[in-house]
């Protein structure tokens, strides 16, 4: 017998990362990163991000605990992408701002 679990407020399409229905730019992985890096509870996440509804955050965490390997892989890919971008040569504009202490 196959059991299908629905996650209210979460949308998952094919090979794309799961994200919030109401705020499609917010991925489940983004919410989970707050949980993992800061140790924030759902209530604290909602205090830090006023646009986030508690029901959305709880649903995202439910999805994470049921699909932990998938979401952890997405987090790792995002982290690697950031590391690669940081290792790229910076533009002259960036270098000037950095030398002036602006960045």
N, C-alpha and C positions, 0 to 999 in steps of 0.2 A: 504494500500500500504506500503510495507516494503522498507525502505531506508537503503542502506549499505554505510557506510563511510569508505573510505580507507585512511590510513595514510602513505604517502610515507616515507620511511626510517625506519618504525616501523614494527616489526614482533611480532605477538601474536599467540601462539600455545596453544590450549586447556587451561589447568589450570595453565600454566606457566606464569610468569610475562612478560609483554611486554618489548621488548628490541630493540636496534638498529640493523638493518640488517647488516650493515657494521662492527659493533663492538658488537658482540652478548654478550659480558660480561658486557656491559653497559646497565643497565635497565632504563626504563623510570623513575622509582622511584628514581634512583640516580641523574638524571638531575633535577627532581622536588625538591629533598632535597636541592640542591643549591639555587633554587628559594625561597623555604620556609625558610631556615635557614639564608641565607645571603641577601636575597632580590635582588639577581642578575638578571639583564636582560639577554636576550639571547646573546646579544653582549658581556656582561661581562663574561658569562659562556664560550663563545668561546675564550675569552682572557685568562681566567684562565686554560682552557683545550684546548690547541692548536690542539689536534687530533679531536676535535668536530667541525663539519661543522654547519654553521648557519641553513641550511635547516633541519638538523637532530634535532637540539635543538628546532626549531619552531615546527616541527612535534611532538616531544615528549611532548611539552607543549600543543599542540592541543589535543593530546591523553589524557593528564591529565585532561584538562578542560571538556572533554566529558566523562571521566571515573574516576572522582575524588574519588568516594567512594572506588573503587577497588584499586587505586594506594595508597590512604591514608591507607588502610588496609595493603598493602604490606610494607609501611614505618613503620607502627606500629609493624608489626611482626619482621622486621629487628631490630628495636630498642629493642624490648623485648629479642631477641636472643643475642644482644650485652650485655644487662644488665645481663642476665643469665650467659654468659661467664665470665663477670667481677666478678661475685660472686663465681665462682669456685675456689678451692684452687690452688695456683700457684705452679709451679715446683720449686725445690731447685735451679735450674739454674736461674730462674727468680728472686727468692728471693735474691740470691747473687748479681746479677747485680743491683737490686733495692737498696740493702744496700750500694753498692759502688757509687751510684748516676749515674749510666750509663743509667738507665731507669727512 
